[in-house]
Amino acid sequence: MPLIAAGGIGSAADAYARIRAGASLVQLYSALVYEGPGLAKRIAGGLNALLARDGFANVAQAIGTE
C-alpha cells in the first residue's frame, strides 16, 4: 500500500526523510505557495544528490530504509 507524506515538506532533506521512513509519494503545498514553482525542481535536484550520497540508484530503492 503506498504511503503519502504530506505536511512540513519544504526541502529535499524533508522529502528524503519521509521517503526513508516509508513514503512512496510526497505532497507539497504550503511550501510551494510560499517558495513558488521552482521548489519542486530544487527538491528533485536535492533528492538526486542525497540518493547518490547514500548509494541509491533511484527513489524506489530508498523507500522505507530507515
N, CA, C and O atoms as a Tripos MOL2 file, in Angstrom:
@<TRIPOS>MOLECULE
protein
  264   263    66     0     0
PROTEIN
NO_CHARGES

@<TRIPOS>ATOM
      1 N           0.8430   -1.1600    0.0000 N.3       1 MET1
      2 CA          0.0000    0.0000    0.0000 C.3       1 MET1
      3 C           0.8990    1.2370    0.0000 C.2       1 MET1
      4 O           1.7640    1.3620    0.8670 O.2       1 MET1
      5 N           0.7140    2.1430   -0.9420 N.am      2 PRO2
      6 CA          1.5420    3.3510   -0.9810 C.3       2 PRO2
      7 C           1.2200    4.2810    0.1860 C.2       2 PRO2
      8 O           0.0600    4.4520    0.5610 O.2       2 PRO2
      9 N           2.2470    4.8640    0.7400 N.am      3 LEU3
     10 CA          2.0970    5.8700    1.7820 C.3       3 LEU3
     11 C           2.4120    7.2320    1.1930 C.2       3 LEU3
     12 O           3.3720    7.3750    0.4360 O.2       3 LEU3
     13 N           1.6170    8.2270    1.5330 N.am      4 ILE4
     14 CA          1.8110    9.5870    1.0410 C.3       4 ILE4
     15 C           2.1630   10.4790    2.2200 C.2       4 ILE4
     16 O           1.4040   10.5680    3.1850 O.2       4 ILE4
     17 N           3.3100   11.1380    2.1450 N.am      5 ALA5
     18 CA          3.7280   12.0810    3.1830 C.3       5 ALA5
     19 C           3.2580   13.4710    2.7870 C.2       5 ALA5
     20 O           3.5400   13.9450    1.6870 O.2       5 ALA5
     21 N           2.5410   14.1150    3.6910 N.am      6 ALA6
     22 CA          2.0380   15.4590    3.4270 C.3       6 ALA6
     23 C           2.2490   16.3090    4.6620 C.2       6 ALA6
     24 O           2.0720   15.8440    5.7880 O.2       6 ALA6
     25 N           2.6250   17.5440    4.4480 N.am      7 GLY7
     26 CA          2.8040   18.4740    5.5580 C.3       7 GLY7
     27 C           4.2500   18.5770    5.9940 C.2       7 GLY7
     28 O           4.9160   17.5710    6.2390 O.2       7 GLY7
     29 N           4.7190   19.7930    6.0870 N.am      8 GLY8
     30 CA          6.0640   20.0360    6.5930 C.3       8 GLY8
     31 C           7.1890   19.7170    5.6370 C.2       8 GLY8
     32 O           8.3370   19.5850    6.0610 O.2       8 GLY8
     33 N           6.8910   19.5910    4.3680 N.am      9 ILE9
     34 CA          7.9360   19.2770    3.3950 C.3       9 ILE9
     35 C           8.2740   20.5470    2.6240 C.2       9 ILE9
     36 O           7.4760   21.0460    1.8310 O.2       9 ILE9
     37 N           9.4750   21.0570    2.8780 N.am     10 GLY10
     38 CA          9.8980   22.2860    2.2310 C.3      10 GLY10
     39 C          11.3000   22.2150    1.6730 C.2      10 GLY10
     40 O          11.8330   23.2040    1.1700 O.2      10 GLY10
     41 N          11.9060   21.0170    1.7640 N.am     11 SER11
     42 CA         13.2810   20.8650    1.2660 C.3      11 SER11
     43 C          13.5020   19.4170    0.8430 C.2      11 SER11
     44 O          12.6960   18.5350    1.1380 O.2      11 SER11
     45 N          14.6080   19.1960    0.1500 N.am     12 ALA12
     46 CA         14.9600   17.8370   -0.2570 C.3      12 ALA12
     47 C          15.1960   16.9610    0.9630 C.2      12 ALA12
     48 O          14.8270   15.7860    0.9650 O.2      12 ALA12
     49 N          15.8040   17.5210    1.9960 N.am     13 ALA13
     50 CA         16.0590   16.7470    3.2180 C.3      13 ALA13
     51 C          14.7520   16.3080    3.8660 C.2      13 ALA13
     52 O          14.6500   15.1830    4.3550 O.2      13 ALA13
     53 N          13.7480   17.1910    3.8730 N.am     14 ASP14
     54 CA         12.4360   16.8350    4.4300 C.3      14 ASP14
     55 C          11.8150   15.6820    3.6330 C.2      14 ASP14
     56 O          11.3370   14.7030    4.2060 O.2      14 ASP14
     57 N          11.8290   15.8140    2.3230 N.am     15 ALA15
     58 CA         11.2490   14.7780    1.4670 C.3      15 ALA15
     59 C          12.0060   13.4630    1.6180 C.2      15 ALA15
     60 O          11.3920   12.3980    1.6830 O.2      15 ALA15
     61 N          13.3190   13.5280    1.6720 N.am     16 TYR16
     62 CA         14.1490   12.3280    1.7850 C.3      16 TYR16
     63 C          13.8860   11.6080    3.1030 C.2      16 TYR16
     64 O          13.8260   10.3780    3.1380 O.2      16 TYR16
     65 N          13.7330   12.3550    4.1710 N.am     17 ALA17
     66 CA         13.4400   11.7400    5.4640 C.3      17 ALA17
     67 C          12.1230   10.9840    5.4150 C.2      17 ALA17
     68 O          12.0170    9.8850    5.9590 O.2      17 ALA17
     69 N          11.1170   11.5640    4.7660 N.am     18 ARG18
     70 CA          9.8100   10.8980    4.6550 C.3      18 ARG18
     71 C           9.9100    9.6490    3.7790 C.2      18 ARG18
     72 O           9.2860    8.6290    4.0740 O.2      18 ARG18
     73 N          10.6880    9.7290    2.7120 N.am     19 ILE19
     74 CA         10.8800    8.5730    1.8220 C.3      19 ILE19
     75 C          11.5820    7.4500    2.5680 C.2      19 ILE19
     76 O          11.1590    6.2960    2.5000 O.2      19 ILE19
     77 N          12.6390    7.7770    3.2710 N.am     20 ARG20
     78 CA         13.3740    6.7530    4.0210 C.3      20 ARG20
     79 C          12.5160    6.1540    5.1340 C.2      20 ARG20
     80 O          12.7440    5.0210    5.5590 O.2      20 ARG20
     81 N          11.5300    6.9170    5.6040 N.am     21 ALA21
     82 CA         10.6230    6.4210    6.6370 C.3      21 ALA21
     83 C           9.4950    5.5600    6.0600 C.2      21 ALA21
     84 O           8.7430    4.9460    6.8160 O.2      21 ALA21
     85 N           9.3700    5.5100    4.7310 N.am     22 GLY22
     86 CA          8.3950    4.6220    4.1130 C.3      22 GLY22
     87 C           7.4440    5.2460    3.1200 C.2      22 GLY22
     88 O           6.6430    4.5330    2.5150 O.2      22 GLY22
     89 N           7.5030    6.5520    2.9300 N.am     23 ALA23
     90 CA          6.5980    7.1920    1.9690 C.3      23 ALA23
     91 C           7.0510    6.9150    0.5370 C.2      23 ALA23
     92 O           8.2390    6.9900    0.2230 O.2      23 ALA23
     93 N           6.0990    6.6000   -0.3110 N.am     24 SER24
     94 CA          6.4200    6.4120   -1.7280 C.3      24 SER24
     95 C           6.0120    7.6280   -2.5470 C.2      24 SER24
     96 O           6.2520    7.6840   -3.7530 O.2      24 SER24
     97 N           5.3900    8.6040   -1.8810 N.am     25 LEU25
     98 CA          4.9820    9.8390   -2.5330 C.3      25 LEU25
     99 C           5.0170   10.9550   -1.4980 C.2      25 LEU25
    100 O           4.6230   10.7530   -0.3500 O.2      25 LEU25
    101 N           5.4860   12.1280   -1.9000 N.am     26 VAL26
    102 CA          5.4520   13.2900   -1.0020 C.3      26 VAL26
    103 C           4.6190   14.3830   -1.6570 C.2      26 VAL26
    104 O           4.6590   14.5730   -2.8720 O.2      26 VAL26
    105 N           3.8710   15.0900   -0.8350 N.am     27 GLN27
    106 CA          2.9840   16.1400   -1.3200 C.3      27 GLN27
    107 C           3.4910   17.5020   -0.8630 C.2      27 GLN27
    108 O           3.7920   17.7040    0.3130 O.2      27 GLN27
    109 N           3.5790   18.4240   -1.8000 N.am     28 LEU28
    110 CA          3.9580   19.8010   -1.4900 C.3      28 LEU28
    111 C           2.7270   20.6770   -1.6010 C.2      28 LEU28
    112 O           1.9310   20.5290   -2.5280 O.2      28 LEU28
    113 N           2.5740   21.5730   -0.6710 N.am     29 TYR29
    114 CA          1.5150   22.5540   -0.8330 C.3      29 TYR29
    115 C           1.9220   23.8910   -0.2240 C.2      29 TYR29
    116 O           2.2090   24.8360   -0.9600 O.2      29 TYR29
    117 N           1.9540   23.9900    1.0780 N.am     30 SER30
    118 CA          2.2350   25.2780    1.7140 C.3      30 SER30
    119 C           3.5880   25.8380    1.2920 C.2      30 SER30
    120 O           3.6910   27.0130    0.9400 O.2      30 SER30
    121 N           4.6170   25.0120    1.3240 N.am     31 ALA31
    122 CA          5.9420   25.4920    0.9330 C.3      31 ALA31
    123 C           5.9470   25.9200   -0.5250 C.2      31 ALA31
    124 O           6.6400   26.8690   -0.8910 O.2      31 ALA31
    125 N           5.1890   25.2370   -1.3500 N.am     32 LEU32
    126 CA          5.0870   25.5870   -2.7660 C.3      32 LEU32
    127 C           4.4450   26.9610   -2.9320 C.2      32 LEU32
    128 O           4.8560   27.7440   -3.7880 O.2      32 LEU32
    129 N           3.4470   27.2480   -2.1180 N.am     33 VAL33
    130 CA          2.7890   28.5550   -2.1640 C.3      33 VAL33
    131 C           3.7790   29.6570   -1.7930 C.2      33 VAL33
    132 O           3.8270   30.7000   -2.4450 O.2      33 VAL33
    133 N           4.5640   29.4220   -0.7490 N.am     34 TYR34
    134 CA          5.4900   30.4470   -0.2610 C.3      34 TYR34
    135 C           6.7570   30.5700   -1.1070 C.2      34 TYR34
    136 O           7.2890   31.6690   -1.2650 O.2      34 TYR34
    137 N           7.2410   29.4590   -1.6490 N.am     35 GLU35
    138 CA          8.5200   29.4800   -2.3660 C.3      35 GLU35
    139 C           8.3830   29.4580   -3.8800 C.2      35 GLU35
    140 O           9.3610   29.7050   -4.5850 O.2      35 GLU35
    141 N           7.2010   29.1710   -4.3940 N.am     36 GLY36
    142 CA          6.9850   29.2010   -5.8330 C.3      36 GLY36
    143 C           7.2360   27.8740   -6.5130 C.2      36 GLY36
    144 O           7.7020   26.9220   -5.8860 O.2      36 GLY36
    145 N           6.9230   27.8110   -7.8060 N.am     37 PRO37
    146 CA          7.0040   26.5560   -8.5460 C.3      37 PRO37
    147 C           8.4230   26.0110   -8.7110 C.2      37 PRO37
    148 O           8.5940   24.8340   -9.0270 O.2      37 PRO37
    149 N           9.4250   26.8340   -8.5070 N.am     38 GLY38
    150 CA         10.8030   26.3460   -8.5930 C.3      38 GLY38
    151 C          11.1670   25.3960   -7.4670 C.2      38 GLY38
    152 O          12.1750   24.6930   -7.5490 O.2      38 GLY38
    153 N          10.3640   25.3660   -6.4220 N.am     39 LEU39
    154 CA         10.6420   24.4920   -5.2840 C.3      39 LEU39
    155 C          10.7020   23.0240   -5.7000 C.2      39 LEU39
    156 O          11.5870   22.2940   -5.2530 O.2      39 LEU39
    157 N           9.7850   22.5880   -6.5400 N.am     40 ALA40
    158 CA          9.7630   21.1870   -6.9610 C.3      40 ALA40
    159 C          11.0670   20.8020   -7.6530 C.2      40 ALA40
    160 O          11.5960   19.7160   -7.4130 O.2      40 ALA40
    161 N          11.5820   21.6670   -8.4960 N.am     41 LYS41
    162 CA         12.8450   21.3880   -9.1940 C.3      41 LYS41
    163 C          14.0050   21.3440   -8.2100 C.2      41 LYS41
    164 O          14.8830   20.4890   -8.3250 O.2      41 LYS41
    165 N          14.0180   22.2630   -7.2360 N.am     42 ARG42
    166 CA         15.0840   22.2640   -6.2240 C.3      42 ARG42
    167 C          15.0390   20.9930   -5.3760 C.2      42 ARG42
    168 O          16.0780   20.4110   -5.0670 O.2      42 ARG42
    169 N          13.8520   20.5760   -5.0080 N.am     43 ILE43
    170 CA         13.7290   19.3520   -4.2150 C.3      43 ILE43
    171 C          14.1720   18.1390   -5.0320 C.2      43 ILE43
    172 O          14.8730   17.2740   -4.5090 O.2      43 ILE43
    173 N          13.7800   18.0590   -6.2930 N.am     44 ALA44
    174 CA         14.1800   16.9330   -7.1440 C.3      44 ALA44
    175 C          15.6980   16.8690   -7.2860 C.2      44 ALA44
    176 O          16.2840   15.7900   -7.1990 O.2      44 ALA44
    177 N          16.3340   18.0120   -7.5030 N.am     45 GLY45
    178 CA         17.7970   18.0290   -7.6090 C.3      45 GLY45
    179 C          18.4610   17.6330   -6.3080 C.2      45 GLY45
    180 O          19.4430   16.8900   -6.3020 O.2      45 GLY45
    181 N          17.9220   18.1340   -5.2030 N.am     46 GLY46
    182 CA         18.4670   17.7710   -3.9010 C.3      46 GLY46
    183 C          18.2850   16.2990   -3.5940 C.2      46 GLY46
    184 O          19.1710   15.6710   -3.0140 O.2      46 GLY46
    185 N          17.1420   15.7410   -3.9770 N.am     47 LEU47
    186 CA         16.9170   14.3070   -3.7740 C.3      47 LEU47
    187 C          17.9180   13.4720   -4.5540 C.2      47 LEU47
    188 O          18.4290   12.4720   -4.0500 O.2      47 LEU47
    189 N          18.1980   13.8840   -5.7850 N.am     48 ASN48
    190 CA         19.2010   13.1530   -6.5700 C.3      48 ASN48
    191 C          20.5440   13.1250   -5.8590 C.2      48 ASN48
    192 O          21.2090   12.0900   -5.8280 O.2      48 ASN48
    193 N          20.9480   14.2540   -5.2880 N.am     49 ALA49
    194 CA         22.2200   14.3250   -4.5780 C.3      49 ALA49
    195 C          22.2080   13.4490   -3.3240 C.2      49 ALA49
    196 O          23.1870   12.7610   -3.0370 O.2      49 ALA49
    197 N          21.1100   13.4730   -2.5850 N.am     50 LEU50
    198 CA         21.0150   12.6600   -1.3670 C.3      50 LEU50
    199 C          21.0020   11.1690   -1.6970 C.2      50 LEU50
    200 O          21.6380   10.3730   -1.0070 O.2      50 LEU50
    201 N          20.2860   10.7960   -2.7390 N.am     51 LEU51
    202 CA         20.2570    9.3920   -3.1580 C.3      51 LEU51
    203 C          21.6510    8.9150   -3.5600 C.2      51 LEU51
    204 O          22.0820    7.8340   -3.1590 O.2      51 LEU51
    205 N          22.3440    9.7170   -4.3430 N.am     52 ALA52
    206 CA         23.7000    9.3520   -4.7770 C.3      52 ALA52
    207 C          24.6370    9.2500   -3.5790 C.2      52 ALA52
    208 O          25.4600    8.3370   -3.5070 O.2      52 ALA52
    209 N          24.5140   10.1790   -2.6470 N.am     53 ARG53
    210 CA         25.3670   10.1650   -1.4470 C.3      53 ARG53
    211 C          25.2280    8.8560   -0.6770 C.2      53 ARG53
    212 O          26.2030    8.3270   -0.1440 O.2      53 ARG53
    213 N          23.9980    8.3430   -0.6270 N.am     54 ASP54
    214 CA         23.7340    7.1390    0.1480 C.3      54 ASP54
    215 C          23.7710    5.8580   -0.6790 C.2      54 ASP54
    216 O          23.4780    4.7790   -0.1640 O.2      54 ASP54
    217 N          24.1290    5.9680   -1.9550 N.am     55 GLY55
    218 CA         24.3270    4.7960   -2.7980 C.3      55 GLY55
    219 C          23.0700    4.2110   -3.4140 C.2      55 GLY55
    220 O          23.0690    3.0530   -3.8320 O.2      55 GLY55
    221 N          22.0000    4.9910   -3.4770 N.am     56 PHE56
    222 CA         20.7660    4.5260   -4.1110 C.3      56 PHE56
    223 C          20.7430    4.9860   -5.5600 C.2      56 PHE56
    224 O          21.1290    6.1140   -5.8660 O.2      56 PHE56
    225 N          20.2910    4.1140   -6.4490 N.am     57 ALA57
    226 CA         20.1980    4.4550   -7.8700 C.3      57 ALA57
    227 C          18.9120    5.2270   -8.1810 C.2      57 ALA57
    228 O          18.8480    5.9800   -9.1530 O.2      57 ALA57
    229 N          17.8890    5.0280   -7.3400 N.am     58 ASN58
    230 CA         16.6100    5.7100   -7.5650 C.3      58 ASN58
    231 C          15.8350    5.7930   -6.2620 C.2      58 ASN58
    232 O          16.2250    5.1870   -5.2640 O.2      58 ASN58
    233 N          14.7470    6.5360   -6.2670 N.am     59 VAL59
    234 CA         13.9390    6.7460   -5.0760 C.3      59 VAL59
    235 C          13.3670    5.4180   -4.5640 C.2      59 VAL59
    236 O          13.3230    5.1910   -3.3550 O.2      59 VAL59
    237 N          12.9380    4.5590   -5.4570 N.am     60 ALA60
    238 CA         12.3190    3.3070   -5.0490 C.3      60 ALA60
    239 C          13.2280    2.4860   -4.1280 C.2      60 ALA60
    240 O          12.7410    1.8050   -3.2250 O.2      60 ALA60
    241 N          14.5180    2.5470   -4.3480 N.am     61 GLN61
    242 CA         15.4490    1.8090   -3.5110 C.3      61 GLN61
    243 C          15.5360    2.3870   -2.0970 C.2      61 GLN61
    244 O          15.8830    1.6680   -1.1600 O.2      61 GLN61
    245 N          15.2300    3.6560   -1.9340 N.am     62 ALA62
    246 CA         15.3670    4.3060   -0.6350 C.3      62 ALA62
    247 C          14.1110    4.2110    0.2330 C.2      62 ALA62
    248 O          14.1730    4.4710    1.4350 O.2      62 ALA62
    249 N          12.9900    3.8470   -0.3510 N.am     63 ILE63
    250 CA         11.7160    3.8280    0.3920 C.3      63 ILE63
    251 C          11.8000    2.8370    1.5530 C.2      63 ILE63
    252 O          12.0840    1.6540    1.3640 O.2      63 ILE63
    253 N          11.5480    3.3460    2.7460 N.am     64 GLY64
    254 CA         11.4750    2.5010    3.9350 C.3      64 GLY64
    255 C          12.7840    1.9530    4.4460 C.2      64 GLY64
    256 O          12.7840    0.9570    5.1690 O.2      64 GLY64
    257 N          13.8880    2.5570    4.1010 N.am     65 THR65
    258 CA         15.1920    2.0220    4.5210 C.3      65 THR65
    259 C          15.6210    2.4580    5.9160 C.2      65 THR65
    260 O          16.6780    2.0440    6.3940 O.2      65 THR65
    261 N          14.8220    3.2800    6.5690 N.am     66 GLU66
    262 CA         15.1700    3.6720    7.9370 C.3      66 GLU66
    263 C          14.2830    3.0260    8.9240 C.2      66 GLU66
    264 O          14.4350    3.2450   10.1260 O.2      66 GLU66
@<TRIPOS>BOND
     1     1     2 1
     2     2     3 1
     3     3     4 2
     4     3     5 am
     5     5     6 1
     6     6     7 1
     7     7     8 2
     8     7     9 am
     9     9    10 1
    10    10    11 1
    11    11    12 2
    12    11    13 am
    13    13    14 1
    14    14    15 1
    15    15    16 2
    16    15    17 am
    17    17    18 1
    18    18    19 1
    19    19    20 2
    20    19    21 am
    21    21    22 1
    22    22    23 1
    23    23    24 2
    24    23    25 am
    25    25    26 1
    26    26    27 1
    27    27    28 2
    28    27    29 am
    29    29    30 1
    30    30    31 1
    31    31    32 2
    32    31    33 am
    33    33    34 1
    34    34    35 1
    35    35    36 2
    36    35    37 am
    37    37    38 1
    38    38    39 1
    39    39    40 2
    40    39    41 am
    41    41    42 1
    42    42    43 1
    43    43    44 2
    44    43    45 am
    45    45    46 1
    46    46    47 1
    47    47    48 2
    48    47    49 am
    49    49    50 1
    50    50    51 1
    51    51    52 2
    52    51    53 am
    53    53    54 1
    54    54    55 1
    55    55    56 2
    56    55    57 am
    57    57    58 1
    58    58    59 1
    59    59    60 2
    60    59    61 am
    61    61    62 1
    62    62    63 1
    63    63    64 2
    64    63    65 am
    65    65    66 1
    66    66    67 1
    67    67    68 2
    68    67    69 am
    69    69    70 1
    70    70    71 1
    71    71    72 2
    72    71    73 am
    73    73    74 1
    74    74    75 1
    75    75    76 2
    76    75    77 am
    77    77    78 1
    78    78    79 1
    79    79    80 2
    80    79    81 am
    81    81    82 1
    82    82    83 1
    83    83    84 2
    84    83    85 am
    85    85    86 1
    86    86    87 1
    87    87    88 2
    88    87    89 am
    89    89    90 1
    90    90    91 1
    91    91    92 2
    92    91    93 am
    93    93    94 1
    94    94    95 1
    95    95    96 2
    96    95    97 am
    97    97    98 1
    98    98    99 1
    99    99   100 2
   100    99   101 am
   101   101   102 1
   102   102   103 1
   103   103   104 2
   104   103   105 am
   105   105   106 1
   106   106   107 1
   107   107   108 2
   108   107   109 am
   109   109   110 1
   110   110   111 1
   111   111   112 2
   112   111   113 am
   113   113   114 1
   114   114   115 1
   115   115   116 2
   116   115   117 am
   117   117   118 1
   118   118   119 1
   119   119   120 2
   120   119   121 am
   121   121   122 1
   122   122   123 1
   123   123   124 2
   124   123   125 am
   125   125   126 1
   126   126   127 1
   127   127   128 2
   128   127   129 am
   129   129   130 1
   130   130   131 1
   131   131   132 2
   132   131   133 am
   133   133   134 1
   134   134   135 1
   135   135   136 2
   136   135   137 am
   137   137   138 1
   138   138   139 1
   139   139   140 2
   140   139   141 am
   141   141   142 1
   142   142   143 1
   143   143   144 2
   144   143   145 am
   145   145   146 1
   146   146   147 1
   147   147   148 2
   148   147   149 am
   149   149   150 1
   150   150   151 1
   151   151   152 2
   152   151   153 am
   153   153   154 1
   154   154   155 1
   155   155   156 2
   156   155   157 am
   157   157   158 1
   158   158   159 1
   159   159   160 2
   160   159   161 am
   161   161   162 1
   162   162   163 1
   163   163   164 2
   164   163   165 am
   165   165   166 1
   166   166   167 1
   167   167   168 2
   168   167   169 am
   169   169   170 1
   170   170   171 1
   171   171   172 2
   172   171   173 am
   173   173   174 1
   174   174   175 1
   175   175   176 2
   176   175   177 am
   177   177   178 1
   178   178   179 1
   179   179   180 2
   180   179   181 am
   181   181   182 1
   182   182   183 1
   183   183   184 2
   184   183   185 am
   185   185   186 1
   186   186   187 1
   187   187   188 2
   188   187   189 am
   189   189   190 1
   190   190   191 1
   191   191   192 2
   192   191   193 am
   193   193   194 1
   194   194   195 1
   195   195   196 2
   196   195   197 am
   197   197   198 1
   198   198   199 1
   199   199   200 2
   200   199   201 am
   201   201   202 1
   202   202   203 1
   203   203   204 2
   204   203   205 am
   205   205   206 1
   206   206   207 1
   207   207   208 2
   208   207   209 am
   209   209   210 1
   210   210   211 1
   211   211   212 2
   212   211   213 am
   213   213   214 1
   214   214   215 1
   215   215   216 2
   216   215   217 am
   217   217   218 1
   218   218   219 1
   219   219   220 2
   220   219   221 am
   221   221   222 1
   222   222   223 1
   223   223   224 2
   224   223   225 am
   225   225   226 1
   226   226   227 1
   227   227   228 2
   228   227   229 am
   229   229   230 1
   230   230   231 1
   231   231   232 2
   232   231   233 am
   233   233   234 1
   234   234   235 1
   235   235   236 2
   236   235   237 am
   237   237   238 1
   238   238   239 1
   239   239   240 2
   240   239   241 am
   241   241   242 1
   242   242   243 1
   243   243   244 2
   244   243   245 am
   245   245   246 1
   246   246   247 1
   247   247   248 2
   248   247   249 am
   249   249   250 1
   250   250   251 1
   251   251   252 2
   252   251   253 am
   253   253   254 1
   254   254   255 1
   255   255   256 2
   256   255   257 am
   257   257   258 1
   258   258   259 1
   259   259   260 2
   260   259   261 am
   261   261   262 1
   262   262   263 1
   263   263   264 2
@<TRIPOS>SUBSTRUCTURE
     1 MET1         2 RESIDUE 1 A MET
     2 PRO2         6 RESIDUE 1 A PRO
     3 LEU3        10 RESIDUE 1 A LEU
     4 ILE4        14 RESIDUE 1 A ILE
     5 ALA5        18 RESIDUE 1 A ALA
     6 ALA6        22 RESIDUE 1 A ALA
     7 GLY7        26 RESIDUE 1 A GLY
     8 GLY8        30 RESIDUE 1 A GLY
     9 ILE9        34 RESIDUE 1 A ILE
    10 GLY10       38 RESIDUE 1 A GLY
    11 SER11       42 RESIDUE 1 A SER
    12 ALA12       46 RESIDUE 1 A ALA
    13 ALA13       50 RESIDUE 1 A ALA
    14 ASP14       54 RESIDUE 1 A ASP
    15 ALA15       58 RESIDUE 1 A ALA
    16 TYR16       62 RESIDUE 1 A TYR
    17 ALA17       66 RESIDUE 1 A ALA
    18 ARG18       70 RESIDUE 1 A ARG
    19 ILE19       74 RESIDUE 1 A ILE
    20 ARG20       78 RESIDUE 1 A ARG
    21 ALA21       82 RESIDUE 1 A ALA
    22 GLY22       86 RESIDUE 1 A GLY
    23 ALA23       90 RESIDUE 1 A ALA
    24 SER24       94 RESIDUE 1 A SER
    25 LEU25       98 RESIDUE 1 A LEU
    26 VAL26      102 RESIDUE 1 A VAL
    27 GLN27      106 RESIDUE 1 A GLN
    28 LEU28      110 RESIDUE 1 A LEU
    29 TYR29      114 RESIDUE 1 A TYR
    30 SER30      118 RESIDUE 1 A SER
    31 ALA31      122 RESIDUE 1 A ALA
    32 LEU32      126 RESIDUE 1 A LEU
    33 VAL33      130 RESIDUE 1 A VAL
    34 TYR34      134 RESIDUE 1 A TYR
    35 GLU35      138 RESIDUE 1 A GLU
    36 GLY36      142 RESIDUE 1 A GLY
    37 PRO37      146 RESIDUE 1 A PRO
    38 GLY38      150 RESIDUE 1 A GLY
    39 LEU39      154 RESIDUE 1 A LEU
    40 ALA40      158 RESIDUE 1 A ALA
    41 LYS41      162 RESIDUE 1 A LYS
    42 ARG42      166 RESIDUE 1 A ARG
    43 ILE43      170 RESIDUE 1 A ILE
    44 ALA44      174 RESIDUE 1 A ALA
    45 GLY45      178 RESIDUE 1 A GLY
    46 GLY46      182 RESIDUE 1 A GLY
    47 LEU47      186 RESIDUE 1 A LEU
    48 ASN48      190 RESIDUE 1 A ASN
    49 ALA49      194 RESIDUE 1 A ALA
    50 LEU50      198 RESIDUE 1 A LEU
    51 LEU51      202 RESIDUE 1 A LEU
    52 ALA52      206 RESIDUE 1 A ALA
    53 ARG53      210 RESIDUE 1 A ARG
    54 ASP54      214 RESIDUE 1 A ASP
    55 GLY55      218 RESIDUE 1 A GLY
    56 PHE56      222 RESIDUE 1 A PHE
    57 ALA57      226 RESIDUE 1 A ALA
    58 ASN58      230 RESIDUE 1 A ASN
    59 VAL59      234 RESIDUE 1 A VAL
    60 ALA60      238 RESIDUE 1 A ALA
    61 GLN61      242 RESIDUE 1 A GLN
    62 ALA62      246 RESIDUE 1 A ALA
    63 ILE63      250 RESIDUE 1 A ILE
    64 GLY64      254 RESIDUE 1 A GLY
    65 THR65      258 RESIDUE 1 A THR
    66 GLU66      262 RESIDUE 1 A GLU
